[in-house]
Amino acid sequence: MKALAVIPRQPHSAHVREDHPEPSLDAVAGGRGVKVKVLRVGLDGTDKEIDAGEYGASPPGFDYLVTGHEGFGVVTEVGEHVTEVKPGDYVVSIVRQAGDSIYDYVGTPDFTTDDSYHEHGINLVHGFLTEAYVEDAGRLVLVPQGLREVGVLLEPTTVVEKGIAQAYEIQRRLKVWQPKRAAVLGAGTIGLMAAMVLRLRGLDVTVFGRDEPPFLNSDLVEALGARYVSTQQTSLADAAAQHGPFDLMFEATGFSPLVFEAMGVLGRNGVLVLSSVTGGDRKVEVPSDVLNLGFVLGNKVMVGTVNASRADFESGVRDIAMAVARWPGWLEQLLTHPVRGLDDAPKALELLGTPGAIKVYVEVAPLP
């Protein structure tokens, strides 16, 4: 069976294999296995970093790792004790598998305290850039047939869903928190999805990006009824004075110094959600006393978010459905760079970060 794989920790080792084992329902105990035919797999910066050899680990018994954690497929076969899905259903698999911490036991492996975690296409578990996989029925999320054209966007949407859900959960402490204005830092896939989710919740949204408008990303922001601001034209502080104060800020830039600028313009009783994973050693000088004072006197919160649980996947399905109804055709415009077939899958890694690319994905098989 074909698959796109890497040799973990070996830079630029991505290659198409012809000998990846065919999955069997028996791989899941208790008749709970589900075989899924892969249709589309999205790629992001994580895939590029794994191919660069920055992190990742092979499953036990393998010297390679099948990449791709943003999978979307259709069920072809189910075990005898599976009732949640049936052949023909469209599904997305939850990326992280449960470990041994108390958080894993209560269904939130995204909060695990285990030193080692199991994550499809990232660490110790093969990913979805292959022809088919078998998964436990309890780790599959149904995607309605009407959303099949944009189902590959569900996994990145869950990053946003978790971050925003955590912001609201934290602010339950305020009893009457009613956010009105939000800022999104970054206008890539995650930034655009964050703008969408925040607009669905009725907030006034300002999206910050480097590039000057007009271009596709800024047009997509404005189509949501949000505003786009180029940081090359207007500073974060000036924009906050004009469009803030911001009750909720969602950072998705991959540029850590901007976090400290965001801390300085966050409104009183505000929440700053950090979603970027920055693995470098960049250093900046910050006004630490001013930031500390502002956070203490302003009752402000900063929280990091990574991965997602079933609840986030399910809320992502709901929000995607609402977005399809409210802004027809909007989500499809995010799917800018398709690559047809596993044989050409390495090209998808080369497309990541190129001008105009929002979501790069591999079409492993045509949508039924």
Summary of the structure (lengths in Angstrom):
residues: 368
radius of gyration: 20.6
end to end distance: 20.3
largest distance: 61.8
contacts: 1261
relative contact order: 0.16
helix: 35%
strand: 26%
